[in-house]
Each structure stands twice: as C-alpha cells, then as structure tokens.
Amino acid sequence: MNNAIVFLLLLSFVAANLPWFSERFFYVLPLKHGKHLGWRVLELVVLYFVMGGIARLAEGKVMGQAAAQHWEFYAVTACLFLVFAFPGFVYRHLWRR
C-alpha cells in the first residue's frame, strides 16, 4: 500500500475523532453552555470536507491529475468517515459517563 494512502487514512481517522475530545468549538472557541451533539456533528461535517480537500490535493500531487468522482464515491467516503468517528463517539457518550 502506498505511504500517501496510509498517511491520509490515519489523518482521516484522527480528524474524525477530533470533535469528540474537546469542549471547545474547533479546539479554539469556548462555548458558553458546552458543546452539544449538534456542534460536534457540524465539526464532523466540516472536517470531512477539509479532509476531502487535502485528499484531492494529495491525489493531484501524487497522480498528477485528480480523477472525477460521482455521488457514490462521496457517499462511501462519508460513511467511512462516520465509521472512523465511532471510537470518539463511544468515548464521549457511552464509555466516559
């Protein structure tokens, strides 16, 4: 397996779990009443698109040209990102209490 692919998968795993480990919005802005599930899901969606941009740039650098993708690709990668976020969700909402 290509080192770039492994690095992107590990980076995606870390990014998917970031919203669950802090009470600050994007680790910067403190929220007055804490961070509820809606803020965490918003962070997760934004991080999905950030990781998509990073992967697109990496594909362009490694392969020379980024391939066109259809909706099926984005559906699968969004589900994979949600699966990557599962350990952080379990830690925050099921295990920590």
C-alpha positions as CSV (number, residue, x, y, z in Angstrom):
1,M,0.0,0.0,0.0
2,N,1.2,3.5,-0.9
3,N,2.6,5.5,2.1
4,A,0.5,8.5,1.0
5,I,-2.7,6.4,1.2
6,V,-1.8,5.2,4.7
7,F,-1.0,8.7,5.8
8,L,-4.3,10.0,4.5
9,L,-6.3,7.2,6.2
10,L,-4.5,7.9,9.5
11,L,-5.1,11.6,9.2
12,S,-8.8,11.0,8.4
13,F,-9.1,8.8,11.5
14,V,-7.6,11.5,13.7
15,A,-9.7,14.2,12.1
16,A,-12.9,12.2,12.5
17,N,-12.3,11.8,16.2
18,L,-11.3,15.4,17.0
19,P,-14.8,16.7,17.7
20,W,-15.4,14.2,20.5
21,F,-12.3,15.1,22.6
22,S,-12.7,18.8,23.3
23,E,-15.4,21.1,24.7
24,R,-14.2,24.0,22.5
25,F,-15.5,24.6,19.1
26,F,-12.7,23.5,16.7
27,Y,-10.4,23.5,19.7
28,V,-10.4,27.3,19.6
29,L,-13.7,28.9,20.7
30,P,-15.1,28.1,24.1
31,L,-18.9,27.7,24.1
32,K,-20.9,29.2,26.9
33,H,-23.0,26.2,27.7
34,G,-20.7,23.5,26.5
35,K,-20.6,21.6,23.2
36,H,-23.7,19.5,22.5
37,L,-24.1,16.9,19.8
38,G,-25.2,19.4,17.1
39,W,-21.9,21.3,17.4
40,R,-19.9,18.1,17.2
41,V,-21.8,16.9,14.1
42,L,-21.2,20.3,12.5
43,E,-17.5,20.0,13.2
44,L,-17.5,16.4,11.8
45,V,-19.1,17.6,8.5
46,V,-16.6,20.5,8.2
47,L,-13.7,18.2,8.9
48,Y,-15.0,15.7,6.3
49,F,-14.8,18.4,3.7
50,V,-11.4,19.6,4.9
51,M,-10.1,16.1,4.6
52,G,-11.6,15.7,1.2
53,G,-9.8,18.8,0.1
54,I,-6.5,17.5,1.5
55,A,-7.0,14.2,-0.2
56,R,-7.8,15.9,-3.5
57,L,-4.6,17.9,-3.3
58,A,-2.6,14.9,-2.4
59,E,-4.1,12.9,-5.3
60,G,-3.2,15.7,-7.7
61,K,0.4,15.8,-6.4
62,V,1.0,12.0,-6.4
63,M,-1.0,11.0,-9.5
64,G,-0.6,14.2,-11.5
65,Q,-4.3,14.6,-12.2
66,A,-7.3,14.2,-9.9
67,A,-9.9,11.8,-11.2
68,A,-13.5,12.8,-11.5
69,Q,-15.8,11.3,-8.9
70,H,-19.6,10.7,-8.8
71,W,-22.0,10.8,-5.9
72,E,-21.3,7.1,-4.9
73,F,-17.8,8.0,-4.1
74,Y,-18.8,10.8,-1.7
75,A,-21.5,8.6,-0.1
76,V,-18.9,5.8,0.6
77,T,-16.3,8.2,1.9
78,A,-18.8,10.0,4.2
79,C,-19.8,6.6,5.7
80,L,-16.2,5.7,6.1
81,F,-15.6,9.0,7.9
82,L,-18.5,8.2,10.2
83,V,-17.1,4.8,11.0
84,F,-13.8,6.4,11.8
85,A,-15.6,8.8,14.2
86,F,-17.2,5.9,16.1
87,P,-14.4,5.4,18.7
88,G,-14.6,9.1,19.7
89,F,-18.4,8.9,19.9
90,V,-18.2,5.8,22.1
91,Y,-15.6,7.5,24.4
92,R,-17.6,10.7,24.7
93,H,-21.2,9.4,25.1
94,L,-21.1,5.8,26.1
95,W,-17.8,5.0,27.9
96,R,-16.9,8.2,29.8
97,R,-20.1,8.5,31.8
